[in-house]
C-alpha cells in the first residue's frame, strides 16, 4: 500500500474535461469584487475625462517572464513625482517571434508544470507582442462624489480577451448593479461587447452608451490606464495618471481624493465615511469631523503618506494616510502590487469539528473587505450556532484584520487571536493569508497549499481530513456521517463500518479518485471519491467560479404564486437544496399546494442534489403532472447559481422573467415583468389575510386608483415608471396610504428579480 501518492490524477480531475463525469466544477482564475452601497440618481456632473497618458516607444527587446514580486516589508512612502510628460510615439508594427513550444509533461508520479498555451501561428501584423505584457490589469477612471468606474481586463497579444466592468461605491468595492442609476443597467453589457477584443486604440474609439456617457467614458479611461500599466517598456518620466484618484482606508473611516497634474499632487480632498461606506454630507459634519478634515487635508497635500499626525488625532491621521496611500496606488502608472484585485476565498486548517473560512476583497495588495465564517464538519456555515466564543470573536477579529492586515507585510506577525477563540483566530488568519496567495499575479510554486484540508461529498455521507505536502497526499482520515447528519465518533462505529472505512481509506491513498468501487457499497465509494475531490479543491491555489454559501432565487411567477429554491453551494456543487411552492403572499404553501407539486418537490430535491451542478440540474426530467413547477424550480436553481458567480457572465441589474413581491403586511402583491434586464410591466393584486386575490368589486376607490396608476404606466418595452426608486404617491391620504404598501411590494418584487 502506498503511503504517498501524487496529485497528478487529482489535479486532472479538477482541471480537465474528465471532471464532468464526477461533477467537479471547472475552475476560473477571473474574479470580481463584492457588492457595496447604493448610488444616487442625481450624481453631480463629471469633470472632463482626463486625457490618456501618451504611449512611450516600444522596443524590440524580448520581454522576460515576470518573477513573483517580493512581499513588501514596510508601508510604502510617497514616490517622488517627476514633472516631464511622456511623448507620443507611433504604434509598433513588428510581428512578435513565436514562443517556444511547451515541454513534455514529466512522469505520472510528479505533478506536471502548467501547460504552456501555444501561440497562434498568425497574428495581426499591427500588433507587437512586446508592446504590452500579457496579463490581468485593473485600473480606475476619475473619481467623483459617488465613486468611480473601473475595469479589470486581460490582455493577450495587445488585445482585450476578457473584461469586467466595475462601478464602485465610495469604498471602492464593486456595487450591485441595481444600486447604480438605471441608465447604467444595460450599459454594462453594451460597453463590454464594444470593448471586448479591442486594441488600446480600438477601445479608445468605441462609442459611449447613450444615457450613460460619463460612466462609458470612465470605463474607456479605465481600460486605457490598464493598457498603460501593461506596457512592457514604460516612460520613466511618467509616474502618475493625470486626474482625480480615490482611495479609502480599510476600516472605512475616510476616503481621500488626490488630484495629479503633470506628475504633481495638486489637490487633496478628505471625506469622512458613514457606516454604510458612503460620504458624510459636509453640512452634516460633526465639530470633530470638521476639525479633523481641516487638520488632515493640508498635511496630506504637503507630505502625502509622510504626513505627521496632530496630537489627539492620531487615529484619524492613520486612517486618512492609509486612504491617501490607496489613492496614490490607483494613480500610479507603475503599480507594483503583487496581487490581482478582486474577491478570493480560502480555508484554514481543518479539524474533525469543522474549519474556518475567509472571503476577502483585495485592492492594491491590501485587505479592504473580509467576511469570516466557521463551518461545521459538514463544511456548511454554522453561523450563530457555532461555539459562543467563536461567534463572539467574529466581529473583533474582522476589525483587527482590516486594521492590522491592511498591508500584507503585517501578516508576518499575524493578527492577535481573540481570547476564548484562539484556534478559530489562527484558522481565520491562515485562511486570509491563503486567499492572498490565490491573488498573486505570478503564482508561487505548487498547485496546492500544504496542510490539512476537509472534504465532504454533497450528500454529506463521508468526511475526509486530507494531509497535503508538496502537492502530494500524505495521509487521509475518513469519517462517516449517520442518518441524523452527525459525524459518527470512531468508538461508535460498528465493526462493519470500521472495516469499510479502512478499505476506503486504503483505496483512496493507493489510487485516489481512480479507486475501484467496493462491491455492494458503490454509493459510499462514490461519496468517498467526491469527498477527496472536494478536499483537493479546498486545498487548491486557484480561485473557483462561484462563491460558497446559500443563495435564494425564484422561478417565473403567475397569478397563483411562484416557486423558490434555497441553494447551498460549495466549490460550485450543490450541497443542500430546499424547494418551495409559495403563494401570492410569498408564504410556503406546503401541503396546501397542488397535490402533483407536493409530490414532485421531494423528487426534484433528490434529483437536483444528485445532479450536483448548474448544468446537470437543467438536464433533470420534469416530474409528470408538475411540469410547469419543475421547469420553474430548475430556473430558480440556475438563477441561484447566477447570484453566486464571482465574475458575472452577464452583468445586469435583474434576471429576465416574471417576479412577484409583497408588502410588509402581505396584503399587496405586485407582479413585475423584466425584459433585457429592465422592469417593463407591473400588475397589482390586493390579497386577503389568507393570501387569496380579492376581486375588483371588493376594492376601495383608493385601491383602484393606485392599481390603475401602476398598470397604466407599464411600457412593455422600456423602463417602467416605478421600476427605479419607486416612491409613494396619491391625490389624497387614502391613496397615499395604499401606494406606500404597493411601493413596498414593488421593491420586494425587484429584490426577487435582482442579481
Secondary structure, DSSP 8 states (H G I E B T S, - for coil): --S-EESHHHHHHHHSGGGGGGT---B-------------TT------------------S------------S---------------------------------TTS----------S---TT--TTTB--EEEEEE---BTTBEEEEEEEEETTEEEEEEEEEE-TTSSB--GGGS-GGGTTHHHHHHHHHTT--HHHHHTS---TT-HHHHHHHHHHHHHHHHHHBSS--TT--B-SEEEEEE-TTSSEEEEEEEETTEEEEEEEEEB-TTS-B--GGG--HHHHHHHHHHHHHHHHHGGG----TT-HHHHHHHHHHHHHHHHHHBSS---SB--EEEEEE---BTTBEEEEEEEEETTEEEEEEEEEE-TTSSB-GGGS-HHHHHHHHHHHHHHHHH-SSGGGGGT-----TT-HHHHHHHHHHHHHHHHHTBSS--S-SB-SEEEEEE-TTS-EEEEEEEETTEEEEEEEEEB-TTSSB--GGG--HHHHHHHHHHHHHHHHHGGG----TT-HHHHHHHHHHHHHHHHHHBSS-BSB--EEEEEE---BTTBEEEEEEEEETTEEEEEEEEEE-TTS-B-GGGS-HHHHHHHHHHHHHHHHH-SHHHHTTS---TT-HHHHHHHHHHHHHHHHHHBSS-SS--SB-SEEEEEE-TTS-EEEEEEEETTEEEEEEEEEB-TTS-B--GGG--HHHHHHHHHHHHT--SSS--TTSSS-----SSHHHHHHHHHHHHHHHHHHHHHB-
